[in-house]
Structures are given as structure tokens and as C-alpha cells.
Amino acid sequence: MPDYLIRIIDGLLSVFYLLLVARIVLSWLPVRPGGTLADIIGILYSVTEPVLAPLRKIIPPLPVGAMYLDLSPLILILLLNIVRGLLY
């Protein structure tokens, strides 16, 4: 595969990785509906959810007490790192 194509794919995977990390971090913050942060989170969800939803069907969120722990973002980060490692 040409070097420039590998760099483009790696760059796109890096951007998606950062968007995924931003989604994880922002999901911990309280959000006021209609606020700027809500708009940013909406954009992050619209970009990352199409990839996370199929993964979540395979590995559903785990019940932890009265909450559910969604491991799909962490698994996707692991998969992205594996794919980026295979590029080089």
C-alpha cells in the first residue's frame, strides 16, 4: 500500500480516536439541554454512534449495581490501536 495512503488512513483513525475519547470524557459531565456543550456532544454522538452501535449489539453494556457499564468505546479504542499498528 502506498505510504501516502497509509498516512491518510492513520490520520483519519487518529481523528476518530480523539472524537471517541472526547465523547467518553464529555459523557461524564452534566449537560444543560440546548446549551453549547449539548450541541458538541450531539455532533460527537452522530459521528461515533454508527460505529459503536453494532459493537454494542455484540457486547451489550454490563450491569453494575443500579447502573450499566458500556465497554464498547473502550473496545473500539483497542481495535483502533490494533488497526493503526497493522498499518505500519
C-alpha positions as CSV (number, residue, x, y, z in Angstrom):
1,M,0.0,0.0,0.0
2,P,1.4,3.5,-0.9
3,D,2.9,5.4,2.0
4,Y,0.6,8.4,1.5
5,L,-2.5,6.2,1.7
6,I,-1.3,4.7,5.0
7,R,-0.7,8.2,6.4
8,I,-4.2,9.3,5.3
9,I,-5.8,6.2,6.9
10,D,-3.8,6.7,10.0
11,G,-4.8,10.3,10.2
12,L,-8.4,9.5,9.9
13,L,-8.2,6.8,12.5
14,S,-6.4,9.3,14.8
15,V,-9.1,11.9,14.4
16,F,-11.8,9.3,15.1
17,Y,-9.8,8.1,18.2
18,L,-9.8,11.7,19.5
19,L,-13.5,12.1,18.9
20,L,-14.2,8.9,20.7
21,V,-12.0,10.0,23.7
22,A,-13.8,13.4,23.7
23,R,-17.2,11.5,23.8
24,I,-16.1,9.4,26.7
25,V,-14.8,12.4,28.7
26,L,-17.8,14.6,27.9
27,S,-20.3,11.8,28.8
28,W,-19.2,12.3,32.5
29,L,-20.2,16.0,32.5
30,P,-23.6,17.4,33.4
31,V,-25.2,18.8,30.3
32,R,-27.8,21.5,30.0
33,P,-30.2,20.8,27.2
34,G,-30.0,23.3,24.4
35,G,-26.5,24.5,25.5
36,T,-23.3,24.6,23.5
37,L,-22.0,21.6,25.2
38,A,-25.1,19.7,24.3
39,D,-24.6,20.6,20.7
40,I,-21.0,19.4,20.8
41,I,-22.0,16.1,22.4
42,G,-24.7,15.7,19.8
43,I,-22.1,16.1,17.0
44,L,-19.8,13.6,18.7
45,Y,-22.6,11.1,19.1
46,S,-23.7,11.4,15.5
47,V,-20.1,10.7,14.3
48,T,-19.2,7.9,16.7
49,E,-22.5,6.1,17.3
50,P,-22.7,4.5,13.8
51,V,-19.5,2.6,14.7
52,L,-20.4,1.9,18.4
53,A,-23.9,0.7,17.9
54,P,-23.0,-2.6,16.0
55,L,-20.3,-3.2,18.6
56,R,-22.8,-2.7,21.4
57,K,-25.1,-5.3,19.9
58,I,-22.2,-7.8,20.2
59,I,-21.1,-6.8,23.6
60,P,-24.0,-5.2,25.5
61,P,-23.5,-2.9,28.5
62,L,-22.8,-4.8,31.7
63,P,-25.0,-4.3,34.8
64,V,-23.0,-2.8,37.6
65,G,-25.3,-2.3,40.6
66,A,-28.0,0.1,39.6
67,M,-26.0,1.3,36.5
68,Y,-24.8,-0.2,33.2
69,L,-21.2,0.0,32.1
70,D,-20.8,0.4,28.4
71,L,-17.5,-1.1,27.3
72,S,-18.0,-0.6,23.6
73,P,-16.0,2.7,23.5
74,L,-13.0,1.1,25.2
75,I,-13.1,-2.0,23.0
76,L,-13.3,0.3,19.9
77,I,-10.2,2.2,21.2
78,L,-8.4,-1.1,21.5
79,L,-9.5,-2.1,18.0
80,L,-8.4,1.3,16.6
81,N,-4.9,0.8,18.1
82,I,-4.6,-2.6,16.7
83,V,-5.6,-1.4,13.2
84,R,-3.2,1.5,13.4
85,G,-0.4,-0.9,14.5
86,L,-1.1,-3.1,11.5
87,L,-0.8,-0.2,9.1
88,Y,3.0,0.0,9.7
